Amino acid sequence: MLTACLEYLLEDENTEVIIVTGKPPCEEVQKKLWELISHSSKPVIANFLIPMQVPELPNLYYVRSLSETAFFACKKAGIEVKTAKLAEDFPLPKLRGPYLRGLYSGGTLCQEAIQVYLDNFGCEPFNNVTDQAFFRLTDGWQTKENSIIDLGADEFTIGRPHPMIDYSLRLQKLAQEANDPKVGIILLDVVLGFGAHPNPAEELVPALQKLPADLVVVCHLLGTDGDPQNRQKQKKELEQAGAYVFTSHHSACEFVCQCLRLYRSAKC
């Protein structure tokens, strides 16, 4: 499917710049992708969320974050973009406990959060999507230490709507994690757009207001001003409920890692 889509876009006269992103494809698919790109002059920005050896092609740009992906695509298309809010814009809060819990509805965002944590600390957090047995959570409800989970995985979505639409499962998990005094910071993605919840803040704000005051919550707000949920309204309401809100996912993850590093250095 991925190679068929790429082949179509490479041949489409109305497509000027292509983004290829997602979880890492198998080696056979990678080879096919690079081959297709090598026969075109059209700019292709690729991001599979992990360090990867790619061929040196004049029209291929491999990047590591979703923010970079969007930036390079806009640059190649001649579109001016505003800089997203960076981690340095917020002072680092003091954490009540040593551990992170990431509660994701988006699998690609979850994968990027795991990679940013790995880049910062040299090991993965415990999670329910890894192929490394040591870090694999066999039950996503039973998180431990530093954990990031994809609530869109099969174990959570069989027989129920996707968590981008139905927030009930994530609200349950949010309350569960907040009850653990060793959890110092929680990271959430809030996805806007068609096919997502029509008003995420309506669900999240009451839940955030019930959380312990010393628990830090970081939200990545994924969307545009053209989305039906009204991004600025969502952002304002989440911030008023006490959340740190970022429009750059990579920056949100870096902010979380900085908070964890500060806590750990203070305990040394």
C-alpha positions as CSV (number, residue, x, y, z in Angstrom):
1,M,0.0,0.0,0.0
2,L,2.8,2.5,0.9
3,T,4.7,1.9,-2.2
4,A,1.6,2.1,-4.4
5,C,0.7,5.4,-2.8
6,L,4.2,6.8,-3.3
7,E,4.2,5.7,-6.9
8,Y,0.9,7.4,-7.6
9,L,2.1,10.7,-6.0
10,L,5.4,10.6,-7.8
11,E,3.5,10.5,-11.1
12,D,0.8,13.0,-10.1
13,E,1.3,16.3,-11.9
14,N,-0.5,18.3,-9.1
15,T,1.8,16.9,-6.3
16,E,4.9,19.0,-5.8
17,V,6.3,17.7,-2.5
18,I,5.8,14.3,-0.9
19,I,6.0,13.3,2.8
20,V,6.5,9.6,3.7
21,T,6.1,8.9,7.4
22,G,4.9,6.3,9.8
23,K,6.3,3.3,11.7
24,P,9.4,1.8,10.1
25,P,8.6,-0.4,7.1
26,C,10.4,-3.8,6.5
27,E,13.6,-3.8,4.6
28,E,12.0,-5.1,1.4
29,V,9.5,-2.1,1.4
30,Q,12.3,0.3,2.2
31,K,14.3,-0.8,-0.9
32,K,11.2,-0.4,-3.1
33,L,10.7,3.1,-1.7
34,W,14.2,4.2,-2.3
35,E,14.1,2.8,-5.8
36,L,10.9,4.7,-6.7
37,I,12.3,7.9,-5.3
38,S,15.6,7.5,-7.2
39,H,13.7,7.6,-10.5
40,S,12.1,11.0,-9.7
41,S,13.3,14.5,-9.2
42,K,10.3,15.4,-6.9
43,P,11.3,16.3,-3.3
44,V,10.5,13.5,-0.8
45,I,10.7,14.1,2.9
46,A,10.9,10.7,4.8
47,N,10.6,10.1,8.5
48,F,10.2,6.7,10.0
49,L,10.8,7.9,13.6
50,I,14.1,6.0,14.1
51,P,17.7,6.5,13.0
52,M,18.0,4.9,9.6
53,Q,20.6,4.6,6.9
54,V,19.1,5.9,3.6
55,P,20.7,6.3,0.2
56,E,22.2,9.6,-0.9
57,L,19.6,10.9,-3.3
58,P,19.4,14.5,-4.3
59,N,15.7,14.7,-3.8
60,L,15.4,12.6,-0.6
61,Y,15.5,14.2,2.8
62,Y,15.4,12.0,5.9
63,V,14.5,13.7,9.2
64,R,13.9,12.5,12.7
65,S,10.9,14.4,14.1
66,L,7.4,15.1,12.9
67,S,8.0,18.9,13.3
68,E,11.1,18.7,11.0
69,T,9.0,16.7,8.5
70,A,6.4,19.4,8.3
71,F,9.1,22.2,8.2
72,F,11.1,20.7,5.4
73,A,7.9,19.9,3.4
74,C,6.7,23.5,3.7
75,K,10.1,24.8,2.8
76,K,10.4,22.7,-0.3
77,A,6.9,23.8,-1.3
78,G,7.7,27.5,-0.7
79,I,5.3,27.9,2.2
80,E,6.3,30.1,5.1
81,V,5.7,28.5,8.5
82,K,5.6,29.9,12.0
83,T,7.9,28.3,14.7
84,A,6.0,26.1,17.0
85,K,6.2,26.6,20.7
86,L,9.5,25.3,22.0
87,A,10.3,23.6,25.3
88,E,12.3,26.6,26.5
89,D,9.2,28.8,26.5
90,F,8.0,27.2,29.7
91,P,9.9,27.2,33.0
92,L,10.5,23.6,34.2
93,P,8.1,22.6,36.9
94,K,9.0,20.6,40.0
95,L,7.8,17.0,39.8
96,R,6.2,15.2,42.7
97,G,7.5,11.8,41.6
98,P,10.1,10.2,39.4
99,Y,8.0,8.6,36.7
100,L,6.4,9.5,33.4
101,R,3.2,8.0,32.0
102,G,2.4,8.7,28.3
103,L,-1.2,8.1,27.2
104,Y,-1.5,8.2,23.5
105,S,-4.3,7.9,21.0
106,G,-2.0,8.3,18.0
107,G,0.3,5.4,17.3
108,T,2.8,7.4,15.2
109,L,3.0,10.1,18.0
110,C,3.4,7.4,20.6
111,Q,6.4,6.0,18.6
112,E,8.0,9.4,18.3
113,A,7.6,9.9,22.1
114,I,9.3,6.6,22.7
115,Q,12.2,7.6,20.4
116,V,12.7,11.0,22.0
117,Y,12.9,9.3,25.4
118,L,15.4,6.8,24.1
119,D,17.5,9.6,22.6
120,N,17.6,11.3,25.9
121,F,18.1,8.5,28.3
122,G,19.6,5.7,26.3
123,C,16.8,3.1,26.8
124,E,13.1,2.8,25.9
125,P,10.4,3.5,28.4
126,F,8.1,0.5,29.1
127,N,5.5,0.4,26.3
128,N,3.0,-1.8,24.5
129,V,4.4,-1.4,20.9
130,T,8.0,-2.3,21.2
131,D,9.6,-5.5,19.8
132,Q,12.1,-5.5,22.7
133,A,10.9,-8.1,25.1
134,F,12.3,-6.4,28.2
135,F,10.5,-3.1,27.6
136,R,7.2,-4.7,26.4
137,L,4.2,-4.3,28.6
138,T,2.1,-7.5,28.2
139,D,-0.9,-5.6,29.7
140,G,-1.3,-1.9,28.9
141,W,-3.3,-1.4,32.0
142,Q,-0.4,-2.5,34.2
143,T,2.1,0.3,33.6
144,K,5.3,0.6,35.6
145,E,8.1,3.1,36.2
146,N,8.4,5.2,33.0
147,S,5.7,4.0,30.6
148,I,4.3,5.2,27.3
149,I,1.3,3.4,25.9
150,D,-0.7,3.5,22.6
151,L,-4.4,3.4,23.5
152,G,-5.1,2.9,19.8
153,A,-3.5,-0.6,19.9
154,D,-5.7,-3.7,19.4
155,E,-5.8,-4.5,23.1
156,F,-7.7,-1.3,23.7
157,T,-9.8,-0.9,20.6
158,I,-11.4,-4.3,19.9
159,G,-15.1,-3.7,20.1
160,R,-14.9,0.0,20.9
161,P,-14.4,3.3,19.1
162,H,-10.8,4.6,18.6
163,P,-9.5,6.8,21.4
164,M,-9.3,9.8,19.1
165,I,-13.1,9.7,19.1
166,D,-14.0,8.1,22.4
167,Y,-12.1,9.6,25.4
168,S,-13.7,7.3,28.0
169,L,-10.8,4.8,28.1
170,R,-8.1,7.5,28.3
171,L,-10.0,9.3,31.1
172,Q,-10.0,6.0,33.0
173,K,-6.3,5.6,32.5
174,L,-5.6,9.2,33.4
175,A,-7.4,8.8,36.7
176,Q,-5.6,5.5,37.4
177,E,-2.1,6.9,36.7
178,A,-2.9,10.0,38.8
179,N,-3.5,7.8,41.8
180,D,0.1,6.6,41.8
181,P,2.1,9.2,43.8
182,K,5.3,8.1,42.1
183,V,4.0,9.4,38.8
184,G,5.3,13.0,38.4
185,I,4.3,13.8,34.9
186,I,1.7,12.7,32.3
187,L,2.0,13.2,28.6
188,L,-1.1,13.3,26.3
189,D,-1.8,13.8,22.6
190,V,-4.9,15.8,21.7
191,V,-5.8,15.2,18.1
192,L,-8.1,17.6,16.2
193,G,-9.7,17.4,12.8
194,F,-12.4,15.5,11.0
195,G,-12.8,12.0,12.4
196,A,-11.6,13.1,15.9
197,H,-13.6,14.0,19.0
198,P,-15.7,17.1,18.2
199,N,-14.6,18.9,21.4
200,P,-11.7,17.2,23.3
201,A,-11.5,19.9,25.9
202,E,-15.1,19.2,27.0
203,E,-13.9,15.7,28.0
204,L,-10.5,16.5,29.3
205,V,-10.9,19.7,31.3
206,P,-13.2,18.2,34.0
207,A,-10.8,15.3,34.3
208,L,-7.8,17.6,34.5
209,Q,-9.4,19.7,37.2
210,K,-9.9,16.6,39.4
211,L,-6.2,15.7,39.3
212,P,-3.8,16.4,42.2
213,A,-2.5,19.9,42.0
214,D,1.1,18.7,42.1
215,L,0.8,16.4,39.1
216,V,2.2,17.9,35.9
217,V,0.3,17.3,32.7
218,V,1.7,18.0,29.3
219,C,-0.5,18.1,26.2
220,H,0.5,18.0,22.6
221,L,-2.3,19.7,20.6
222,L,-2.2,18.4,17.0
223,G,-4.3,20.4,14.6
224,T,-4.7,23.6,12.6
225,D,-6.8,26.7,12.9
226,G,-8.9,25.3,10.1
227,D,-10.1,22.3,12.1
228,P,-13.7,22.3,13.3
229,Q,-12.8,22.0,17.0
230,N,-11.3,25.5,17.0
231,R,-7.6,25.0,18.0
232,Q,-7.2,28.2,19.9
233,K,-10.3,27.5,22.0
234,Q,-9.0,24.0,22.8
235,K,-5.6,25.4,23.7
236,K,-6.9,28.1,26.0
237,E,-9.3,25.7,27.8
238,L,-6.6,23.1,28.4
239,E,-4.1,25.7,29.6
240,Q,-6.7,27.1,32.0
241,A,-7.2,23.6,33.4
242,G,-3.5,23.6,34.3
243,A,-1.9,21.7,31.4
244,Y,1.3,22.7,29.6
245,V,0.2,22.8,25.9
246,F,2.5,22.4,23.0
247,T,1.8,22.6,19.3
248,S,5.0,20.8,18.5
249,H,5.0,17.1,19.6
250,H,8.8,16.9,19.6
251,S,9.1,19.9,21.8
252,A,6.5,18.5,24.2
253,C,8.5,15.3,24.5
254,E,11.7,17.2,25.0
255,F,10.1,19.3,27.7
256,V,9.0,16.1,29.5
257,C,12.5,14.7,29.3
258,Q,14.0,17.9,30.7
259,C,11.6,17.8,33.6
260,L,12.6,14.2,34.3
261,R,16.3,15.0,34.1
262,L,15.8,17.9,36.5
263,Y,14.1,15.6,39.0
264,R,16.8,13.0,38.7
265,S,19.7,15.5,39.1
266,A,18.0,17.0,42.2
267,K,17.9,13.5,43.8
268,C,21.5,12.7,43.1
